[in-house]
Each structure stands twice: as C-alpha cells, then as structure tokens.
Amino acid sequence: MVTNDVEKLRPGQGAYAAHLNAQGKIIAHMRILVDADVVWLMTETPNVKKLGEVLERMIVMEDAQSEDHSANFESIAVIGPGSGSVLESWLGEPLNLSKEYDHRKFLKCERIVRDELGYTVWADASNSVAVLGGITAAGATAIDEAAWNVIRTEAGLPIFGIDIDDTTTLPELGEKGIRYDKGCYIGQEVVARIKYIGHVNRRFMGFVCDGEKLPERGSVVRSNNKDVGYVTSSVVSPTVGRAIALGFVNRVAAVSGTPVDLVSGESRVESTVSELPFIPSATWSAD
C-alpha cells in the first residue's frame, strides 16, 4: 500500500513513506510506526480522514481495522541537540531511541517518536498541558507555531496541503521513503518509470532571498524571463540571516546557485536556488 518497505520493521521501529494513487500522485505522506499488534500512521491532521477512508476500502480479507486517533492526542515537538537529554530528565530514564522514527510508549498509551527535528511526543489530549509543563520544567523552552514553522522550513520539510498536494509525485521530493526493490504498490510503475526510464519535470527546492523581504506564497519563480516554478512557503530565517522559501522549479533551474526572481504582482524578490535542507540537520538533531 505504501512506497517504503515496512514489513521488515520490528516493534519500536518506523519509516517514512507515502500512499499514492494509480498515477503516482501523493494521497498522503506519513511516518509509519510499528508496534507489536498495531501500525500507527502519522500524517497531517487534515489528511487523516481521507487517508483512513482510502485504506479502509482496501481491507478485504485481512483481519484488520483502522481507527482515527487524531482527536485523542496532542503532538508536542521537542527540537534541538538537547532534546534527548531534556526528555530523559523528564522521564527519569533513558530513551533508547537511536534511529530516526524509533519510538516507544510511556504512561498508558502516550508515545515518543524520534524524528527529523528531534522528537515528537504524543500526549493524551486530556493530559497534554501537564506533559508540556513537565517537559518545560525539565529544561525545554516553549515556542509558538510560527517559530516551529521557521525551523521546519530551514529543514526543508514539506507540509501536505501547504507545500505538496495530490498533484505531487514522491520523486519530486527526492528518494526518501521509496524502496525500488519491494513488492508492488499502487503507483509503483510510475515511480519506477521516473527512475529507470525518465526523470521528474520539477523538483522541490529551496530559495535563499537577497534580503529579509518575504516572497508571497504562490509567487512565480522566474529565470531568464521564463516562469519555471512557484513558491509554497516562506519565512525569515534567523540562522541564514535572510528570507528563505520552499517551492518547485523545473529540472533545468533546479540547480543550487541558479539566480531567480520570485514574483507576485509588482513584488519581485531576487533569490538563489538552494538544495535542502538550508542548514545542516545537526542543528536540530537529537543528542
């Protein structure tokens, strides 16, 4: 059902993957976490219902059922090189989560997941205030969603419904989450054809602006007076020291260092195409 090989994952392990339609377009991308008798799918909340309905129709003879738990948990991101130490201090025991997407349960049903930016804590919705208070008391500093958005943009992480949608193919984001030697899944022929016969026509890239002027979402990316892409997200990055943006550009312009203009109406922001992430992942990675 998904682009990555998850059958070999043991309880406590996880992987990034996507579920595609027959044309190879993304229905949802997700973090898949394997438990002894449950497989958890982490995806954006607005996409949960659609993904659940699609997968439910595919359960025919299997002894399986799907459940929507999005209202049961609050998601708390614990980010940065000290995130592991803070969580261990809060729990009073080692995390023992050594690889990306490793996960473990704490309390009755709550969970900690190691991810791209550090860790995500699933807190029971009725207990989330207490969990957040405990984590901050252990040494974390609370930030708002705007600050988190700056960090995830610096890390080059796309959000479904903002940066990507059901017109996006997974290879346009790179090869993360794709296993070419696993069994068949919906959209596999398209993904394989792109790799072995053709190429993507556009790529998900970054843009480093010349100053702190923010390009608008939807701005046209223009190179040599030709429209070559569009902007999906933009923030002012204190780490880079200027505005940065995410978006798509055609494969000719998708080369780091290519000068482009990000244009919306009368607004024009001079920029340079950049590979992702903008800054090394060690900036956020867990200790």
The 8 nearest C-alpha neighbors of each residue, nearest first, counted from 0:
[[1, 184, 18, 185, 2, 183, 19, 54],
 [2, 0, 18, 17, 3, 16, 184, 19],
 [1, 3, 177, 16, 17, 178, 176, 18],
 [2, 4, 177, 178, 16, 176, 1, 5],
 [3, 5, 6, 181, 178, 7, 2, 1],
 [4, 6, 8, 7, 3, 14, 13, 31],
 [7, 5, 8, 4, 9, 3, 33, 181],
 [8, 6, 5, 9, 4, 12, 33, 10],
 [9, 7, 5, 6, 12, 13, 33, 10],
 [8, 10, 12, 11, 7, 33, 34, 35],
 [11, 9, 34, 33, 35, 12, 8, 32],
 [10, 12, 102, 101, 34, 103, 33, 9],
 [13, 11, 101, 10, 9, 8, 33, 32],
 [12, 14, 32, 100, 31, 101, 33, 8],
 [15, 13, 31, 30, 100, 16, 32, 5],
 [14, 16, 30, 176, 29, 31, 3, 13],
 [17, 15, 176, 3, 2, 29, 28, 1],
 [18, 16, 28, 1, 2, 27, 29, 19],
 [17, 19, 1, 27, 26, 25, 0, 28],
 [20, 18, 25, 26, 24, 23, 186, 185],
 [19, 21, 23, 22, 24, 186, 185, 26],
 [20, 22, 186, 23, 185, 19, 24, 189],
 [23, 21, 20, 24, 186, 189, 19, 185],
 [22, 24, 186, 20, 19, 21, 189, 168],
 [25, 23, 168, 19, 167, 20, 22, 165],
 [26, 24, 19, 165, 27, 168, 167, 18],
 [25, 27, 19, 165, 18, 20, 24, 28],
 [28, 26, 25, 18, 17, 29, 50, 46],
 [29, 27, 17, 16, 18, 42, 25, 26],
 [28, 30, 42, 41, 16, 17, 15, 40],
 [29, 31, 15, 41, 14, 40, 16, 32],
 [32, 30, 40, 13, 14, 39, 15, 29],
 [33, 31, 13, 39, 38, 12, 30, 40],
 [32, 34, 38, 10, 12, 13, 11, 39],
 [33, 35, 10, 37, 36, 38, 11, 32],
 [34, 36, 10, 37, 33, 9, 38, 11],
 [35, 37, 34, 38, 33, 10, 39, 63],
 [38, 36, 34, 35, 39, 33, 32, 10],
 [37, 39, 33, 32, 34, 40, 31, 36],
 [38, 40, 32, 31, 37, 33, 41, 34],
 [39, 41, 31, 30, 29, 42, 32, 38],
 [42, 40, 30, 29, 31, 39, 43, 32],
 [41, 43, 29, 44, 40, 28, 47, 46],
 [44, 42, 46, 45, 47, 159, 41, 158],
 [43, 45, 47, 46, 42, 69, 48, 41],
 [46, 44, 43, 47, 48, 49, 160, 42],
 [47, 45, 44, 43, 49, 48, 50, 42],
 [48, 46, 50, 44, 49, 45, 51, 42],
 [47, 49, 51, 50, 46, 52, 45, 67],
 [50, 48, 52, 51, 46, 47, 53, 45],
 [51, 49, 53, 47, 52, 48, 54, 46],
 [52, 50, 48, 54, 49, 53, 55, 47],
 [51, 53, 55, 49, 50, 54, 48, 56],
 [54, 52, 50, 51, 55, 56, 49, 57],
 [53, 55, 57, 51, 56, 52, 50, 58],
 [54, 56, 52, 57, 58, 53, 51, 65],
 [57, 55, 54, 53, 58, 52, 59, 51],
 [56, 58, 54, 55, 59, 53, 0, 52],
 [59, 57, 55, 56, 61, 60, 54, 63],
 [58, 60, 61, 57, 56, 62, 55, 63],
 [59, 61, 58, 62, 63, 57, 64, 56],
 [62, 60, 63, 59, 58, 64, 57, 55],
 [61, 63, 60, 64, 58, 59, 65, 36],
 [64, 62, 61, 65, 58, 60, 59, 55],
 [63, 65, 66, 62, 55, 58, 61, 54],
 [66, 64, 55, 51, 67, 63, 54, 52],
 [65, 67, 68, 64, 51, 69, 55, 39],
 [66, 68, 69, 65, 47, 51, 48, 70],
 [69, 67, 71, 70, 66, 72, 47, 39],
 [68, 70, 71, 67, 72, 44, 47, 73],
 [71, 69, 68, 72, 124, 67, 73, 44],
 [72, 70, 68, 124, 69, 123, 73, 125],
 [73, 71, 123, 124, 122, 70, 121, 69],
 [72, 74, 122, 124, 121, 123, 127, 75],
 [73, 75, 121, 120, 122, 72, 119, 76],
 [76, 74, 120, 119, 77, 121, 73, 122],
 [77, 75, 119, 118, 78, 120, 74, 117],
 [78, 76, 118, 82, 119, 117, 75, 79],
 [79, 77, 117, 116, 82, 283, 76, 118],
 [78, 80, 283, 82, 81, 284, 117, 285],
 [79, 81, 285, 286, 284, 283, 82, 282],
 [82, 80, 84, 79, 83, 286, 85, 285],
 [81, 83, 85, 79, 84, 78, 80, 285],
 [82, 84, 86, 85, 286, 81, 285, 87],
 [85, 83, 87, 81, 86, 82, 88, 286],
 [84, 86, 88, 82, 83, 87, 137, 138],
 [87, 85, 89, 83, 88, 84, 90, 82],
 [86, 88, 90, 84, 89, 92, 93, 85],
 [89, 87, 91, 85, 86, 90, 137, 84],
 [88, 90, 86, 87, 137, 91, 134, 85],
 [91, 89, 87, 92, 88, 86, 93, 94],
 [90, 92, 88, 87, 89, 93, 86, 94],
 [91, 93, 87, 90, 94, 88, 89, 86],
 [94, 92, 87, 95, 91, 90, 88, 86],
 [93, 95, 96, 87, 92, 83, 86, 103],
 [96, 94, 93, 97, 103, 101, 102, 92],
 [97, 95, 101, 94, 98, 102, 113, 103],
 [96, 98, 95, 101, 99, 113, 94, 100],
 [99, 97, 101, 96, 100, 113, 12, 114],
 [98, 100, 114, 113, 101, 115, 97, 13],
 [101, 99, 13, 113, 114, 112, 14, 102],
 [100, 102, 12, 96, 98, 113, 99, 11],
 [103, 101, 112, 11, 111, 100, 113, 12],
 [102, 104, 111, 110, 11, 105, 112, 101],
 [103, 105, 110, 109, 108, 111, 106, 102],
 [104, 106, 109, 110, 107, 108, 103, 111],
 [105, 107, 108, 109, 104, 110, 122, 123],
 [108, 106, 109, 105, 104, 110, 123, 122],
 [109, 107, 106, 104, 105, 110, 123, 122],
 [110, 108, 105, 121, 122, 104, 106, 107],
 [109, 111, 104, 121, 103, 105, 120, 112],
 [112, 110, 120, 102, 103, 119, 121, 104],
 [113, 111, 102, 119, 118, 100, 101, 114],
 [112, 114, 118, 100, 99, 101, 117, 102],
 [113, 115, 99, 100, 118, 117, 116, 112],
 [114, 116, 117, 284, 99, 113, 118, 280],
 [117, 115, 283, 78, 284, 114, 118, 79],
 [118, 116, 285, 78, 284, 114, 79, 115],
 [119, 117, 113, 77, 114, 112, 76, 78],
 [120, 118, 76, 112, 75, 111, 77, 113],
 [119, 121, 111, 75, 74, 110, 122, 76],
 [122, 120, 74, 110, 109, 72, 73, 111],
 [121, 123, 127, 73, 72, 109, 124, 120],
 [122, 124, 72, 126, 125, 127, 71, 109],
 [123, 125, 72, 127, 73, 71, 126, 122],
 [124, 126, 123, 127, 128, 71, 122, 72],
 [125, 127, 123, 124, 129, 128, 130, 122],
 [128, 126, 130, 122, 124, 129, 123, 125],
 [129, 127, 131, 130, 126, 132, 125, 124],
 [128, 130, 132, 127, 131, 126, 133, 134],
 [131, 129, 127, 133, 132, 128, 134, 126],
 [132, 130, 134, 128, 133, 129, 127, 135],
 [131, 133, 129, 135, 130, 134, 136, 128],
 [132, 134, 136, 130, 131, 135, 129, 137],
 [133, 135, 137, 131, 136, 132, 89, 139],
 [134, 136, 139, 138, 137, 132, 133, 140],
 [135, 137, 133, 134, 138, 132, 139, 89],
 [138, 136, 134, 135, 89, 85, 88, 139],
 [139, 137, 135, 136, 85, 140, 134, 88],
 [138, 140, 135, 134, 137, 141, 85, 136],
 [141, 139, 135, 142, 138, 134, 136, 77],
 [140, 142, 139, 135, 143, 131, 77, 134],
 [143, 141, 146, 140, 144, 147, 145, 139],
 [142, 144, 145, 146, 147, 141, 148, 140],
 [143, 145, 147, 146, 148, 142, 149, 150],
 [146, 144, 148, 147, 143, 149, 142, 150],
 [147, 145, 149, 148, 144, 143, 142, 150],
 [146, 148, 144, 150, 149, 145, 151, 143],
 [147, 149, 145, 151, 146, 150, 152, 144],
 [150, 148, 146, 152, 147, 151, 234, 153],
 [149, 151, 153, 147, 152, 148, 154, 146],
 [150, 152, 154, 148, 153, 156, 149, 155],
 [153, 151, 155, 149, 154, 150, 148, 156],
 [152, 154, 150, 277, 151, 155, 276, 149],
 [153, 155, 276, 151, 152, 156, 150, 277],
 [156, 154, 276, 152, 275, 153, 151, 157],
 [155, 157, 151, 154, 152, 158, 153, 276],
 [158, 156, 162, 155, 163, 159, 161, 152],
 [157, 159, 162, 161, 160, 163, 156, 43],
 [160, 158, 163, 161, 164, 162, 157, 43],
 [159, 161, 164, 163, 162, 158, 45, 46],
 [160, 162, 158, 159, 163, 231, 232, 164],
 [163, 161, 231, 158, 157, 159, 160, 232],
 [162, 164, 159, 160, 161, 167, 158, 157],
 [163, 165, 160, 166, 159, 167, 25, 162],
 [164, 166, 25, 167, 24, 26, 163, 168],
 [167, 165, 164, 24, 168, 25, 163, 26],
 [168, 166, 24, 165, 164, 25, 163, 169],
 [169, 167, 24, 171, 170, 25, 23, 166],
 [168, 170, 171, 172, 167, 25, 173, 24],
 [171, 169, 173, 172, 168, 174, 199, 190],
 [170, 172, 202, 169, 173, 168, 203, 199],
 [173, 171, 170, 203, 169, 202, 174, 168],
 [174, 172, 170, 171, 175, 169, 202, 203],
 [173, 175, 177, 170, 176, 172, 169, 171],
 [176, 174, 177, 173, 15, 172, 16, 170],
 [175, 177, 16, 15, 3, 174, 2, 178],
 [178, 176, 3, 2, 174, 175, 179, 16],
 [179, 177, 3, 180, 181, 4, 2, 176],
 [178, 180, 181, 177, 191, 3, 2, 187],
 [181, 179, 178, 182, 4, 183, 177, 3],
 [182, 180, 179, 178, 4, 183, 3, 2],
 [183, 181, 184, 180, 4, 179, 187, 178],
 [184, 182, 187, 181, 185, 0, 188, 186],
 [183, 185, 0, 187, 1, 186, 182, 2],
 [184, 186, 21, 187, 20, 19, 0, 183],
 [185, 187, 23, 21, 189, 188, 20, 19],
 [188, 186, 190, 189, 184, 185, 191, 183],
 [189, 187, 191, 190, 186, 192, 23, 185],
 [188, 190, 192, 187, 23, 191, 186, 193],
 [189, 191, 187, 193, 192, 188, 23, 186],
 [192, 190, 188, 194, 193, 189, 187, 195],
 [191, 193, 189, 196, 195, 194, 190, 188],
 [192, 194, 197, 198, 190, 191, 196, 195],
 [195, 193, 191, 192, 196, 197, 198, 190],
 [196, 194, 192, 193, 191, 197, 198, 190],
 [197, 195, 192, 193, 194, 198, 191, 190],
 [196, 198, 193, 192, 194, 195, 199, 191],
 [199, 197, 193, 194, 200, 196, 192, 195],
 [200, 198, 201, 171, 193, 170, 202, 250],
 [199, 201, 250, 249, 198, 202, 171, 248],
 [200, 202, 249, 250, 248, 199, 247, 171],
 [203, 201, 171, 247, 248, 204, 250, 172],
 [202, 204, 247, 172, 246, 171, 248, 201],
 [205, 203, 246, 274, 247, 245, 202, 273],
 [204, 206, 245, 273, 244, 272, 274, 275],
 [205, 207, 272, 244, 273, 271, 243, 270],
 [208, 206, 243, 271, 270, 242, 272, 273],
 [207, 209, 270, 242, 210, 243, 269, 206],
 [208, 210, 270, 269, 207, 241, 211, 268],
 [211, 209, 241, 208, 212, 242, 240, 268],
 [210, 212, 242, 241, 213, 235, 208, 209],
 [213, 211, 210, 242, 214, 268, 208, 241],
 [212, 214, 242, 211, 215, 233, 234, 235],
 [215, 213, 268, 261, 233, 218, 212, 216],
 [214, 216, 218, 217, 213, 263, 233, 230],
 [217, 215, 231, 230, 218, 232, 214, 233],
 [216, 218, 230, 229, 231, 215, 219, 263],
 [217, 219, 263, 262, 230, 215, 229, 216],
 [220, 218, 229, 262, 261, 228, 221, 217],
 [221, 219, 228, 261, 229, 227, 226, 260],
 [220, 222, 226, 260, 225, 259, 227, 224],
 [221, 223, 259, 225, 224, 227, 226, 260],
 [222, 224, 225, 221, 259, 226, 258, 260],
 [225, 223, 222, 221, 226, 260, 227, 259],
 [226, 224, 222, 221, 223, 227, 220, 228],
 [227, 225, 221, 220, 228, 219, 222, 224],
 [228, 226, 248, 249, 220, 221, 225, 222],
 [229, 227, 248, 220, 247, 219, 226, 249],
 [228, 230, 219, 220, 218, 247, 246, 217],
 [229, 231, 246, 217, 218, 216, 245, 232],
 [230, 232, 246, 162, 216, 245, 217, 161],
 [233, 231, 245, 244, 216, 230, 162, 246],
 [232, 234, 244, 243, 213, 245, 214, 216],
 [235, 233, 242, 243, 149, 236, 244, 213],
 [234, 236, 242, 241, 243, 211, 237, 213],
 [235, 237, 239, 238, 241, 240, 242, 234],
 [238, 236, 240, 239, 235, 241, 242, 149],
 [237, 239, 236, 240, 278, 241, 153, 235],
 [240, 238, 236, 237, 241, 278, 277, 242],
 [241, 239, 237, 238, 236, 242, 235, 211],
 [240, 242, 211, 210, 236, 235, 239, 208],
 [243, 241, 235, 211, 208, 234, 236, 213],
 [242, 244, 207, 206, 233, 234, 208, 235],
 [245, 243, 233, 206, 232, 205, 234, 207],
 [246, 244, 205, 232, 231, 230, 204, 206],
 [247, 245, 230, 231, 203, 229, 204, 205],
 [246, 248, 203, 228, 202, 229, 204, 201],
 [249, 247, 228, 201, 227, 202, 253, 252],
 [248, 250, 201, 227, 251, 252, 200, 253],
 [249, 251, 201, 253, 200, 252, 202, 248],
 [252, 250, 249, 253, 254, 248, 201, 227],
 [251, 253, 250, 254, 249, 248, 257, 227],
 [254, 252, 250, 251, 248, 249, 202, 255],
 [255, 253, 252, 257, 256, 272, 251, 273],
 [254, 256, 273, 272, 274, 257, 253, 271],
 [255, 257, 272, 271, 254, 258, 273, 274],
 [256, 258, 272, 271, 255, 254, 259, 252],
 [259, 257, 271, 270, 256, 272, 222, 260],
 [260, 258, 222, 270, 221, 271, 269, 257],
 [259, 261, 269, 221, 268, 270, 220, 262],
 [262, 260, 220, 268, 219, 267, 218, 221],
 [261, 263, 267, 219, 218, 266, 260, 220],
 [262, 264, 218, 266, 265, 219, 267, 215],
 [265, 263, 266, 262, 267, 218, 219, 215],
 [266, 264, 263, 267, 262, 268, 261, 218],
 [267, 265, 263, 264, 262, 268, 214, 261],
 [266, 268, 262, 261, 260, 265, 269, 263],
 [269, 267, 261, 260, 270, 214, 262, 208],
 [270, 268, 260, 209, 208, 259, 261, 267],
 [271, 269, 208, 259, 207, 209, 260, 258],
 [270, 272, 258, 207, 206, 256, 257, 259],
 [271, 273, 206, 255, 257, 256, 205, 258],
 [274, 272, 255, 205, 206, 256, 204, 271],
 [273, 275, 255, 204, 205, 276, 277, 272],
 [276, 274, 277, 155, 205, 204, 273, 154],
 [275, 277, 154, 155, 278, 153, 274, 279],
 [276, 278, 275, 153, 154, 274, 155, 279],
 [277, 279, 276, 153, 280, 154, 282, 239],
 [280, 278, 281, 282, 276, 277, 154, 283],
 [279, 281, 282, 283, 284, 278, 154, 276],
 [282, 280, 284, 279, 283, 80, 285, 79],
 [283, 281, 280, 279, 284, 79, 80, 278],
 [284, 282, 79, 116, 281, 80, 280, 78],
 [285, 283, 281, 117, 80, 116, 79, 280],
 [284, 286, 117, 80, 83, 82, 79, 81],
 [285, 80, 83, 81, 284, 82, 84, 79]]
